[in-house]
């Protein structure tokens, strides 16, 4: 695994205008798929600081012949599992893939105002999100786990009682920590543990920032909740954290589409479902999972 991005890298993203035009309302096409094919690129929202799912490629140079808007990132400037899945979707549509990097809470809130076409950002399908977003078939499945600062002395979930724990804002991890089952929106069979008494939630913009804060010496929380894939990458990168045994819940992760899109996304969703199903069938998703996670997590848990 590559090392976690430095804050300096994030400043590149901060300089980008987050209102990249998805082109939906300006197109003469009758639906979103037609608009994407007309302009020759699909604009995908994803996280630039979520290794190994998606992160900046600091060695990548923007190609001169890209169709991507000037305020969007190209495939040469991003990398990771979600990025490769998004590229495969673009390839399946016969268009270039470009990336917007809005905040996570802006993506999950819906009402994107046609600023991007689809989210391929490891979004968990929940009942609340399904009210404002449409989802593709899942492209992978991950357990959510708790990681603690290596010097915390905490070895079990019960050890978090009365402690402060970090999570990304508007993530299922934050919802679980707040015992907000309605927002978590998962079936009971997918939830394996309850939050210990007295936990104080410390939200940061992304759960990856929780790990980075611990690595930088921040002491106002002792643990964080995120995908097991992220924790494994944190540990592989040498961050001073340890993973507690056992998942707290499991997630189905899928591409998301805004129900309030100006142009109808029905045909686009059908095509993305077809592409993802094909990537499952031919083993491409398994190969990408093994590439980025050193394991295949593209099969639904029993």
Backbone bond lengths (Angstrom), bond angles and torsions (degrees), N, CA, C in turn:
res aa  C-N    CA-C-N  psi(-1)  N-CA   C-N-CA  omega(-1)  CA-C   N-CA-C  phi
1 X - - - 1.459 - - 1.531 110.47 -
2 X 1.284 117.69 144.98 1.456 121.22 178.04 1.517 109.76 -80.73
3 X 1.318 116.87 158.77 1.454 120.71 -177.60 1.520 111.05 -68.92
4 X 1.325 114.89 152.17 1.468 120.99 177.21 1.523 109.57 -60.34
5 X 1.312 116.66 141.94 1.459 120.90 -177.68 1.518 111.62 -64.68
6 X 1.288 115.61 142.72 1.449 121.56 175.58 1.517 109.80 -78.42
7 X 1.339 115.45 159.08 1.450 120.86 -178.68 1.524 110.88 -57.91
8 X 1.313 116.26 -32.61 1.464 118.94 179.75 1.515 111.68 -59.33
9 X 1.328 115.99 -35.50 1.461 119.13 179.06 1.510 111.15 -65.36
10 X 1.339 115.93 -36.17 1.458 120.14 -177.87 1.519 111.76 -66.67
11 X 1.343 116.48 -25.45 1.452 118.63 179.51 1.524 111.52 -64.16
12 X 1.326 115.42 -25.93 1.458 118.83 175.73 1.513 110.13 -61.52
13 X 1.346 114.77 -44.92 1.460 119.69 -179.62 1.513 110.89 -68.83
14 X 1.331 116.07 -38.00 1.464 119.68 -178.63 1.512 111.34 -60.33
15 X 1.336 116.11 -27.83 1.455 119.63 -178.94 1.519 112.93 -78.68
16 X 1.332 116.38 -12.00 1.461 119.03 -179.49 1.518 110.54 -77.64
17 X 1.293 117.49 142.29 1.459 121.68 173.31 1.509 107.93 -76.88
18 X 1.333 117.51 127.57 1.447 120.46 -173.96 1.527 112.39 -83.56
19 X 1.305 117.07 0.48 1.456 118.71 -179.47 1.518 111.32 -98.83
20 X 1.325 115.51 42.77 1.464 119.27 177.78 1.522 109.44 -57.43
21 X 1.290 115.96 135.28 1.465 120.12 -173.33 1.512 110.78 -81.38
22 X 1.314 116.29 117.42 1.450 120.09 176.02 1.510 112.09 -71.78
23 X 1.303 117.14 -18.44 1.459 120.82 173.71 1.503 114.36 86.43
24 X 1.381 117.12 1.77 1.455 119.29 -174.00 1.516 113.32 -60.76
25 X 1.362 117.36 -54.73 1.453 120.62 -172.81 1.524 112.22 -72.25
26 X 1.367 118.65 -22.66 1.454 120.98 -177.17 1.523 112.20 -87.04
27 X 1.309 118.32 -7.63 1.453 121.63 -175.00 1.527 111.06 -83.21
28 X 1.339 114.27 152.80 1.460 119.74 174.56 1.522 111.18 -89.36
29 X 1.335 117.39 -1.62 1.463 121.93 -178.95 1.522 110.38 -69.10
30 X 1.320 115.47 158.30 1.461 120.26 -177.08 1.520 113.10 -87.82
31 X 1.339 117.53 -14.80 1.457 120.16 177.38 1.526 109.45 -149.13
32 X 1.334 116.53 174.44 1.461 120.90 -173.15 1.524 111.58 -67.67
33 X 1.329 117.45 -39.52 1.463 119.63 177.60 1.528 110.52 -59.01
34 X 1.323 117.02 -44.14 1.457 120.67 178.76 1.517 112.29 -62.52
35 X 1.344 116.61 -38.72 1.459 120.82 179.37 1.529 111.11 -64.74
36 X 1.329 115.81 -41.09 1.466 120.86 179.52 1.528 110.14 -64.44
37 X 1.316 116.50 -44.46 1.463 120.13 -179.73 1.529 111.04 -67.99
38 X 1.308 116.22 -32.32 1.462 121.35 179.84 1.526 111.11 -66.61
39 X 1.340 116.69 -43.66 1.472 119.45 -177.61 1.518 113.22 -86.33
40 X 1.342 117.07 -17.82 1.451 119.92 174.63 1.512 116.04 88.15
41 X 1.320 117.87 11.17 1.469 120.57 176.13 1.524 110.02 -152.34
42 X 1.339 114.99 153.00 1.457 121.62 172.52 1.515 107.58 -112.04
43 X 1.336 116.67 133.30 1.461 121.62 -178.70 1.524 108.72 -100.00
44 X 1.324 115.45 114.15 1.461 123.50 -173.09 1.520 109.75 -109.24
45 X 1.319 117.97 129.16 1.464 119.75 173.68 1.523 109.02 -87.49
46 X 1.322 115.09 136.28 1.462 120.96 176.64 1.517 108.56 -157.07
47 X 1.327 116.12 173.05 1.465 122.24 -173.79 1.531 109.82 -94.60
48 X 1.337 118.93 128.96 1.462 120.43 179.59 1.524 113.52 -84.33
49 X 1.338 117.13 2.47 1.464 120.68 -175.45 1.520 110.14 -139.89
50 X 1.340 116.19 54.69 1.455 120.27 -175.76 1.529 109.97 -139.36
51 X 1.319 115.40 51.94 1.463 121.15 -179.79 1.527 110.85 -62.53
52 X 1.335 118.76 134.94 1.463 128.83 9.17 1.526 114.73 -95.69
53 X 1.329 117.37 6.08 1.471 118.76 -178.96 1.524 112.37 -69.93
54 X 1.335 116.37 -45.88 1.464 119.62 -177.70 1.522 109.13 -161.24
55 X 1.332 115.40 129.89 1.462 119.45 179.62 1.525 109.25 -163.76
56 X 1.327 115.11 162.63 1.451 120.73 -176.85 1.528 111.62 -66.99
57 X 1.297 115.34 140.55 1.459 121.50 170.17 1.522 106.95 -96.28
58 X 1.314 116.73 97.46 1.464 120.95 -173.60 1.523 112.36 -69.36
59 X 1.330 116.64 -13.15 1.464 120.08 179.02 1.527 111.77 -99.19
60 X 1.316 116.42 -3.06 1.452 120.11 -177.37 1.517 112.15 -83.00
61 X 1.319 116.34 139.54 1.462 121.98 179.04 1.520 109.49 -108.98
62 X 1.299 117.18 136.91 1.466 122.24 179.95 1.528 109.49 -66.70
63 X 1.322 118.04 123.94 1.470 119.78 -179.95 1.526 111.54 -69.17
64 X 1.317 115.68 147.50 1.464 120.35 -177.10 1.523 112.47 -74.21
65 X 1.336 116.83 -22.71 1.458 119.67 -175.50 1.524 113.48 -100.16
66 X 1.350 118.00 16.24 1.455 120.67 -178.30 1.527 111.79 -67.88
67 X 1.332 115.38 148.48 1.462 121.44 172.50 1.529 111.47 -91.32
68 X 1.329 116.91 -5.41 1.468 120.89 -176.58 1.525 110.74 -64.01
69 X 1.341 117.50 141.62 1.465 120.09 175.08 1.529 110.95 -57.97
70 X 1.315 116.57 156.03 1.462 120.69 -176.30 1.520 112.43 -63.54
71 X 1.327 117.18 -24.76 1.460 120.19 -179.03 1.527 112.12 -98.38
72 X 1.337 117.55 17.23 1.454 122.78 175.31 1.522 109.00 -118.03
73 X 1.322 116.34 157.69 1.454 122.25 177.68 1.525 110.41 -93.32
74 X 1.314 116.54 151.14 1.460 122.18 179.15 1.526 110.07 -97.93
75 X 1.316 115.65 172.16 1.472 119.98 178.62 1.521 111.64 -65.22
76 X 1.326 118.02 -22.57 1.463 120.73 177.50 1.525 111.77 -74.22
77 X 1.347 116.54 -18.06 1.457 120.41 -174.56 1.525 113.56 -103.37
78 X 1.325 116.88 -1.55 1.459 121.94 179.47 1.519 109.44 -130.48
79 X 1.336 116.69 158.22 1.458 121.44 176.55 1.524 109.50 -154.61
80 X 1.333 115.71 164.89 1.456 121.04 178.72 1.515 111.95 128.47
81 X 1.327 115.93 174.54 1.462 121.57 -178.02 1.523 111.64 -63.02
82 X 1.340 117.33 -52.05 1.465 120.07 179.30 1.527 110.89 -59.84
83 X 1.320 116.20 -38.35 1.462 120.84 179.60 1.530 109.85 -62.25
84 X 1.330 117.09 -45.39 1.460 120.19 179.25 1.526 112.00 -64.97
85 X 1.336 116.87 -36.45 1.463 119.76 176.11 1.530 110.07 -64.98
86 X 1.330 116.45 -43.11 1.463 120.13 178.67 1.530 111.12 -62.44
87 X 1.333 116.29 -40.21 1.467 120.08 177.97 1.530 110.23 -63.00
88 X 1.334 116.94 -41.40 1.465 120.78 178.22 1.523 110.90 -62.85
89 X 1.327 117.17 -36.67 1.466 120.37 176.93 1.523 109.91 -65.29
90 X 1.334 116.65 -45.68 1.457 119.88 177.72 1.519 111.76 -60.06
91 X 1.339 115.64 -43.49 1.467 119.38 178.34 1.526 110.91 -60.85
92 X 1.339 115.99 -40.79 1.459 120.12 179.59 1.523 112.60 -64.55
93 X 1.331 115.92 -28.87 1.464 120.79 177.80 1.527 111.78 -87.08
94 X 1.336 116.67 -10.16 1.451 120.75 -178.45 1.514 113.82 76.83
95 X 1.358 116.66 28.05 1.464 120.85 -178.86 1.526 109.88 -132.37
96 X 1.323 115.90 167.13 1.467 122.03 175.52 1.530 109.26 -75.98
97 X 1.314 116.89 146.86 1.457 121.66 175.77 1.529 109.47 -100.94
98 X 1.319 115.98 130.59 1.464 122.96 177.63 1.525 108.35 -125.89
99 X 1.340 116.66 158.97 1.454 119.92 -172.91 1.531 112.56 -126.59
100 X 1.336 115.15 131.93 1.461 123.19 167.91 1.522 107.46 -104.91
101 X 1.332 117.23 152.31 1.467 120.36 -174.96 1.526 112.01 -129.40
102 X 1.334 118.04 57.83 1.473 120.36 177.11 1.520 110.86 -70.53
103 X 1.312 116.83 168.34 1.461 120.95 177.45 1.525 109.47 -66.78
104 X 1.315 116.11 152.89 1.461 121.48 -177.20 1.520 111.75 -61.20
105 X 1.334 116.84 -41.67 1.463 118.32 -178.44 1.529 111.36 -66.67
106 X 1.336 117.91 -28.14 1.466 120.38 175.63 1.531 110.73 -68.48
107 X 1.319 116.59 -36.09 1.467 120.45 179.25 1.522 110.47 -69.65
108 X 1.330 116.53 -48.32 1.466 120.05 -175.89 1.525 112.60 -72.25
109 X 1.330 117.89 -17.19 1.463 121.08 -179.64 1.522 112.57 -77.27
110 X 1.350 117.75 -15.08 1.456 119.67 -176.50 1.515 111.75 72.73
111 X 1.334 117.01 -167.30 1.469 121.72 -178.70 1.527 110.30 53.41
112 X 1.320 115.42 57.54 1.462 121.65 -174.74 1.524 113.59 -76.08
113 X 1.307 118.39 -6.97 1.471 122.67 -179.66 1.529 111.91 54.78
114 X 1.330 116.57 33.20 1.468 122.57 176.77 1.531 113.31 62.29
115 X 1.336 116.59 24.77 1.466 119.64 -178.47 1.521 112.48 -78.75
116 X 1.329 117.79 -22.13 1.459 123.13 171.50 1.522 107.33 -150.28
117 X 1.308 116.34 165.09 1.466 120.86 -170.91 1.521 113.51 -93.22
118 X 1.312 116.45 -38.35 1.462 121.58 -173.36 1.515 107.92 -154.31
119 X 1.323 116.01 152.64 1.463 121.09 172.04 1.525 108.68 -104.32
120 X 1.319 116.57 124.84 1.463 121.89 168.75 1.518 104.81 -121.46
121 X 1.326 115.36 81.53 1.457 121.21 -170.75 1.502 113.35 -140.84
122 X 1.335 117.05 38.70 1.477 120.88 178.30 1.522 111.31 55.02
123 X 1.322 116.57 45.73 1.463 119.51 -179.92 1.527 110.75 -86.23
124 X 1.331 114.91 129.06 1.457 121.32 176.31 1.524 110.25 -75.23
125 X 1.305 116.54 134.90 1.460 121.17 175.78 1.521 108.57 -77.50
126 X 1.335 117.05 118.42 1.467 121.76 177.73 1.530 109.19 -128.56
127 X 1.318 115.76 162.21 1.464 119.36 -178.64 1.524 111.83 -64.86
128 X 1.332 118.08 -39.29 1.460 120.47 178.95 1.525 111.06 -65.37
129 X 1.312 116.85 -43.74 1.459 119.81 -179.55 1.520 111.57 -65.64
130 X 1.321 117.17 -31.08 1.461 120.10 179.52 1.528 112.54 -68.06
131 X 1.316 117.53 -13.34 1.458 120.50 176.81 1.526 111.37 -73.97
132 X 1.334 117.25 -27.53 1.463 120.57 -175.05 1.523 112.78 -121.13
133 X 1.324 116.40 -12.98 1.460 121.07 -178.95 1.528 109.99 -128.39
134 X 1.308 116.28 149.69 1.460 121.97 169.35 1.521 107.83 -101.47
135 X 1.336 116.52 151.35 1.460 120.67 -176.16 1.519 111.50 -125.50
136 X 1.321 114.05 149.07 1.459 120.93 171.92 1.519 109.29 -78.66
137 X 1.322 116.27 178.38 1.454 119.06 167.28 1.525 107.48 -63.60
138 X 1.333 119.28 148.42 1.470 120.27 -179.71 1.525 111.79 -61.12
139 X 1.328 115.61 144.71 1.466 118.48 175.19 1.521 112.21 -106.30
140 X 1.361 117.81 -15.53 1.461 120.05 169.11 1.525 110.00 -164.06
141 X 1.323 114.99 173.80 1.462 121.89 -172.04 1.536 108.17 -137.15
142 X 1.335 116.27 132.38 1.465 118.00 -177.88 1.532 111.72 -133.84
143 X 1.334 116.40 145.98 1.458 120.19 169.86 1.522 110.08 -83.31
144 X 1.317 116.65 141.93 1.463 122.20 172.45 1.529 107.91 -91.91
145 X 1.324 115.67 134.60 1.464 120.50 -176.98 1.526 110.21 -133.06
146 X 1.326 114.90 169.55 1.457 121.98 175.42 1.520 108.92 -108.11
147 X 1.320 116.07 132.84 1.467 121.66 172.85 1.524 108.01 -116.63
148 X 1.320 116.40 145.87 1.462 121.83 -178.43 1.519 109.71 -122.96
149 X 1.330 115.20 157.19 1.463 119.44 172.40 1.526 108.21 -60.62
150 X 1.320 116.57 136.04 1.465 120.75 -173.93 1.524 112.81 -59.77
151 X 1.327 116.87 -27.10 1.463 120.08 -178.77 1.528 112.98 -97.03
152 X 1.343 117.11 12.81 1.468 120.55 -176.08 1.524 113.05 -75.85
153 X 1.325 116.68 -24.27 1.465 120.27 -176.34 1.520 113.22 78.95
154 X 1.337 117.51 3.11 1.465 121.69 -178.86 1.521 109.22 -87.90
155 X 1.336 115.99 127.86 1.468 120.35 -177.13 1.525 113.24 -122.35
156 X 1.327 117.41 -2.94 1.460 120.38 -179.96 1.520 109.73 -147.06
157 X 1.322 116.04 163.85 1.455 120.74 -179.67 1.522 111.50 -59.38
158 X 1.331 117.53 -37.30 1.462 120.91 -179.97 1.523 111.91 -59.76
159 X 1.317 116.57 -25.89 1.455 120.58 -179.77 1.513 113.95 -67.96
160 X 1.318 117.46 -10.24 1.462 121.00 178.29 1.521 112.38 -83.53
161 X 1.316 117.81 -7.16 1.471 120.95 -179.40 1.527 110.26 -56.04
162 X 1.340 115.39 126.06 1.455 120.99 179.34 1.517 114.73 78.25
163 X 1.332 117.63 6.05 1.459 121.53 -176.79 1.531 111.45 -103.34
164 X 1.331 116.10 164.55 1.466 122.24 174.00 1.520 109.05 -93.70
165 X 1.332 115.69 134.52 1.463 121.73 -176.63 1.526 108.51 -131.11
166 X 1.320 116.40 138.26 1.466 122.84 -175.67 1.527 111.17 -95.74
167 X 1.329 115.93 151.19 1.469 122.45 172.99 1.517 108.66 -157.72
168 X 1.329 116.31 156.43 1.453 120.55 176.12 1.517 111.38 -69.45
169 X 1.323 116.27 141.65 1.462 121.94 -179.91 1.526 111.25 -61.77
170 X 1.327 115.86 134.90 1.474 123.46 176.07 1.524 112.80 64.36
171 X 1.332 117.35 22.47 1.462 121.07 175.39 1.524 109.93 -97.45
172 X 1.317 116.30 163.98 1.464 119.60 174.67 1.528 110.28 -62.97
173 X 1.330 117.03 -26.15 1.466 120.77 178.83 1.527 110.51 -64.66
174 X 1.326 115.97 -41.94 1.466 119.85 176.66 1.528 110.35 -66.89
175 X 1.335 116.66 -41.59 1.461 119.46 179.91 1.537 110.70 -61.42
176 X 1.334 116.07 -42.49 1.476 119.30 179.31 1.518 110.68 -62.77
177 X 1.319 118.08 -44.83 1.467 121.48 -179.44 1.530 111.40 -62.04
178 X 1.329 116.32 -33.17 1.475 120.57 179.93 1.525 112.65 -86.07
179 X 1.348 116.53 6.35 1.470 120.43 -177.22 1.522 111.78 55.36
180 X 1.324 115.93 32.79 1.460 121.84 -178.80 1.526 108.77 -93.69
181 X 1.322 116.47 79.48 1.460 120.70 -176.20 1.524 112.31 -64.99
182 X 1.339 115.97 -30.83 1.466 118.58 -179.98 1.522 110.56 -64.28
183 X 1.337 117.38 -45.87 1.458 120.74 179.32 1.521 111.57 -73.57
184 X 1.333 116.50 -34.78 1.462 120.01 177.55 1.521 109.64 -59.90
185 X 1.324 116.21 -43.60 1.454 121.04 169.61 1.506 115.50 62.62
186 X 1.330 118.03 33.21 1.458 121.81 179.67 1.523 109.75 -110.84
187 X 1.321 117.75 150.52 1.469 119.20 175.12 1.518 110.54 -64.24
188 X 1.319 116.75 149.50 1.469 121.00 -178.31 1.527 111.84 -56.15
189 X 1.316 116.61 -32.81 1.464 119.96 -178.30 1.521 112.29 -66.62
190 X 1.349 117.52 -18.82 1.464 121.07 179.92 1.524 112.75 -92.56
191 X 1.342 116.52 -4.68 1.466 121.22 -178.92 1.521 108.24 -105.77
192 X 1.334 116.83 120.33 1.458 121.35 -170.85 1.525 114.00 -106.05
193 X 1.327 117.51 -13.86 1.465 119.45 -175.11 1.517 110.30 -149.82
194 X 1.330 115.71 154.37 1.457 121.92 175.33 1.523 109.42 -105.76
195 X 1.303 115.63 155.87 1.459 121.10 -178.15 1.532 109.74 -74.91
196 X 1.326 118.57 132.88 1.463 120.92 177.40 1.531 111.56 -60.21
197 X 1.313 116.73 155.82 1.467 121.63 -178.96 1.530 111.14 -63.71
198 X 1.325 114.18 145.82 1.460 119.83 170.11 1.509 116.07 77.09
199 X 1.326 118.22 14.06 1.462 120.11 178.93 1.533 109.97 -74.12
200 X 1.328 116.35 132.32 1.461 122.70 173.40 1.519 108.91 -100.68
201 X 1.327 116.51 130.73 1.451 120.69 -176.10 1.529 110.00 -93.80
202 X 1.333 116.55 128.89 1.459 122.99 176.13 1.527 107.67 -112.63
203 X 1.332 118.72 104.06 1.469 120.08 -178.11 1.532 111.85 -87.17
204 X 1.318 115.72 136.98 1.458 122.68 169.36 1.522 107.53 -122.52
205 X 1.326 117.44 169.50 1.462 119.37 -172.92 1.526 111.99 -59.25
206 X 1.338 117.90 -39.39 1.458 121.27 174.77 1.517 108.75 -136.35
207 X 1.339 116.89 155.53 1.459 120.34 179.72 1.525 111.48 -67.55
208 X 1.332 117.82 -25.64 1.461 120.22 175.56 1.530 111.07 -61.47
209 X 1.333 116.38 -33.46 1.459 119.86 178.59 1.527 111.34 -66.46
210 X 1.335 116.83 -25.54 1.469 119.40 176.14 1.526 110.04 -62.48
211 X 1.339 116.21 -47.53 1.458 120.81 179.12 1.519 110.95 -63.56
212 X 1.315 116.78 -42.02 1.457 120.63 -179.72 1.524 111.33 -65.73
213 X 1.338 116.58 -34.19 1.462 119.72 178.10 1.529 111.14 -66.58
214 X 1.331 116.96 -42.63 1.459 120.34 176.87 1.531 109.75 -61.03
215 X 1.331 116.75 -43.04 1.461 120.95 -179.25 1.525 111.76 -63.54
216 X 1.339 116.40 -29.47 1.466 119.84 -179.31 1.525 112.78 -84.75
217 X 1.358 116.28 -3.42 1.460 120.27 176.95 1.513 115.60 101.81
218 X 1.317 117.73 6.00 1.463 120.35 179.01 1.524 109.91 -64.36
219 X 1.341 117.24 138.05 1.465 121.15 -171.26 1.528 114.27 -122.60
220 X 1.337 119.01 8.17 1.461 118.99 -176.62 1.524 112.66 -84.65
221 X 1.334 118.30 0.65 1.459 121.87 168.87 1.526 107.79 -148.24
222 X 1.336 115.03 157.06 1.472 119.17 -173.59 1.521 112.87 -111.43
223 X 1.331 117.39 -6.46 1.456 119.89 -173.40 1.520 109.91 -155.98
224 X 1.322 115.47 170.53 1.457 121.07 174.87 1.520 108.83 -150.17
225 X 1.330 115.28 157.55 1.465 122.01 179.29 1.520 108.14 -115.47
226 X 1.325 116.03 133.17 1.456 120.71 179.59 1.525 109.05 -163.78
227 X 1.310 116.27 -174.40 1.464 121.23 175.39 1.526 110.30 -67.11
228 X 1.326 116.04 145.42 1.463 119.75 177.06 1.525 111.20 -60.63
229 X 1.320 116.55 -31.33 1.460 119.52 179.25 1.527 111.30 -63.46
230 X 1.328 116.92 -37.28 1.460 121.05 179.40 1.523 110.38 -69.52
231 X 1.331 116.69 -44.48 1.463 119.70 179.38 1.524 110.91 -61.88
232 X 1.323 116.66 -42.99 1.463 119.63 178.26 1.529 110.88 -59.78
233 X 1.330 116.77 -39.97 1.465 120.35 177.79 1.521 111.10 -67.37
234 X 1.340 117.20 -38.58 1.462 120.90 177.29 1.523 110.97 -60.00
235 X 1.333 115.47 -46.03 1.467 120.52 -179.47 1.529 110.24 -65.47
236 X 1.331 116.83 -42.60 1.466 120.64 179.59 1.523 111.54 -63.22
237 X 1.340 116.46 -29.12 1.462 120.97 179.27 1.524 112.34 -81.52
238 X 1.334 116.91 -0.64 1.460 120.71 177.67 1.510 115.35 86.63
239 X 1.330 117.01 15.41 1.467 119.25 179.24 1.523 109.54 -72.38
240 X 1.342 118.34 145.80 1.473 122.25 -174.54 1.521 112.80 -79.69
241 X 1.339 116.25 64.08 1.456 121.46 -179.15 1.523 109.41 -133.35
242 X 1.322 115.68 159.96 1.464 121.81 178.09 1.517 108.56 -134.87
243 X 1.312 116.55 146.53 1.466 122.18 -177.49 1.517 110.09 -95.23
244 X 1.336 116.65 129.24 1.456 120.42 174.29 1.528 109.36 -75.40
245 X 1.306 115.90 146.09 1.463 120.29 -178.74 1.526 110.72 -67.96
246 X 1.325 115.33 139.83 1.455 120.86 172.04 1.516 113.95 92.28
247 X 1.332 115.75 133.31 1.455 121.04 174.98 1.527 109.76 -76.05
248 X 1.341 116.09 149.67 1.466 119.76 177.46 1.530 110.90 -94.59
249 X 1.329 117.21 -26.39 1.465 122.42 170.28 1.526 107.53 -165.31
250 X 1.332 117.31 170.69 1.462 121.31 177.78 1.521 109.56 -121.09
251 X 1.335 114.86 155.17 1.458 121.04 -172.92 1.526 111.75 -129.31
252 X 1.338 115.78 141.80 1.457 122.14 167.78 1.522 106.80 -97.55
253 X 1.333 117.85 124.93 1.460 121.44 -174.89 1.517 110.75 -112.54
254 X 1.334 116.06 134.00 1.464 120.68 -171.66 1.517 110.94 -146.48
255 X 1.322 115.49 164.31 1.463 121.27 170.99 1.532 108.38 -73.11
256 X 1.337 115.68 147.17 1.466 120.60 -176.79 1.524 110.89 -122.87
257 X 1.332 115.17 149.28 1.458 123.03 -178.43 1.527 108.42 -132.48
258 X 1.314 116.38 142.37 1.460 121.45 -177.31 1.530 110.66 -79.63
259 X 1.322 116.58 122.00 1.465 120.15 177.54 1.526 112.07 -62.78
260 X 1.350 117.40 -24.34 1.460 120.25 -176.90 1.525 113.18 -93.43
261 X 1.335 117.02 13.77 1.465 120.39 177.93 1.527 110.52 -55.00
262 X 1.328 116.29 138.61 1.463 120.16 178.92 1.522 111.27 -59.30
263 X 1.344 115.75 -41.73 1.460 120.87 178.67 1.522 109.89 -99.03
264 X 1.304 116.46 142.36 1.458 121.88 -177.58 1.539 110.29 -62.67
265 X 1.345 115.97 134.53 1.462 120.13 -176.79 1.528 112.93 -103.68
266 X 1.328 118.27 8.11 1.460 120.89 -174.34 1.527 112.31 -56.62
267 X 1.317 117.00 -49.68 1.467 119.70 -178.03 1.520 111.59 -68.24
268 X 1.331 117.76 -34.12 1.467 121.04 176.50 1.515 110.47 -64.97
269 X 1.327 116.60 -44.32 1.472 120.08 179.64 1.521 110.86 -62.62
270 X 1.309 116.76 -40.65 1.463 120.32 179.05 1.530 110.60 -63.44
271 X 1.333 116.07 -40.84 1.460 119.96 -179.80 1.523 111.12 -69.03
272 X 1.327 117.69 -40.31 1.468 120.81 178.13 1.527 110.07 -65.10
273 X 1.337 117.60 -40.93 1.466 120.48 175.01 1.527 110.83 -57.66
274 X 1.328 115.99 -43.70 1.468 120.82 179.33 1.533 110.73 -61.90
275 X 1.340 116.05 -42.30 1.466 120.34 -178.93 1.525 110.58 -66.42
276 X 1.340 117.22 -47.34 1.467 120.32 -178.47 1.530 110.52 -64.54
277 X 1.325 117.12 -41.44 1.468 120.28 177.34 1.526 110.68 -59.80
278 X 1.324 116.43 -40.42 1.453 120.40 177.61 1.519 112.28 -65.98
279 X 1.329 117.08 -37.80 1.464 121.06 178.30 1.524 111.23 -67.02
280 X 1.337 116.80 -33.45 1.468 120.27 172.69 1.534 109.95 -65.68
281 X 1.322 115.22 -48.09 1.466 120.20 -172.19 1.526 113.25 -65.81
282 X 1.325 116.97 -39.44 1.466 118.90 -176.25 1.527 113.87 -89.81
283 X 1.336 116.42 3.06 1.459 120.09 176.49 1.522 115.14 86.19
284 X 1.341 117.29 -0.23 1.465 119.92 -177.47 1.529 112.15 -62.71
285 X 1.342 116.63 -41.65 1.458 119.29 179.15 1.519 111.40 -65.79
286 X 1.330 116.91 -39.29 1.470 120.07 176.51 1.524 110.52 -60.98
287 X 1.328 116.26 -41.55 1.468 120.17 179.04 1.527 110.98 -63.06
288 X 1.332 117.05 -43.41 1.462 120.31 179.16 1.528 111.01 -65.79
289 X 1.329 116.62 -39.43 1.461 120.27 178.31 1.530 110.77 -62.08
290 X 1.319 116.54 -45.86 1.464 120.05 178.48 1.523 111.24 -64.46
291 X 1.329 116.61 -34.66 1.466 120.94 178.93 1.526 111.38 -63.11
292 X 1.330 116.26 -46.02 1.461 120.17 -172.13 1.527 113.96 -95.93
293 X 1.331 117.84 -27.01 1.463 120.61 -175.46 1.530 113.41 -115.29
294 X 1.324 116.95 -6.19 1.467 121.34 -175.72 1.520 111.98 60.89
295 X 1.322 117.26 25.27 1.464 123.03 175.46 1.521 107.90 -165.26
296 X 1.326 115.61 159.57 1.454 120.55 179.56 1.521 109.59 -98.23
297 X 1.325 115.56 111.79 1.479 120.51 179.34 1.535 109.61 -120.96
298 X 1.332 114.80 37.34 1.466 119.72 -179.17 1.522 112.72 -103.36
299 X 1.333 116.64 5.33 1.465 121.43 178.17 1.521 108.85 -107.60
300 X 1.321 116.61 134.59 1.467 120.72 -179.93 1.515 110.96 -60.65
301 X 1.347 118.24 136.78 1.464 120.49 177.83 1.515 110.45 -66.40
302 X 1.324 115.95 149.66 1.469 120.92 -179.91 1.523 110.83 -74.01
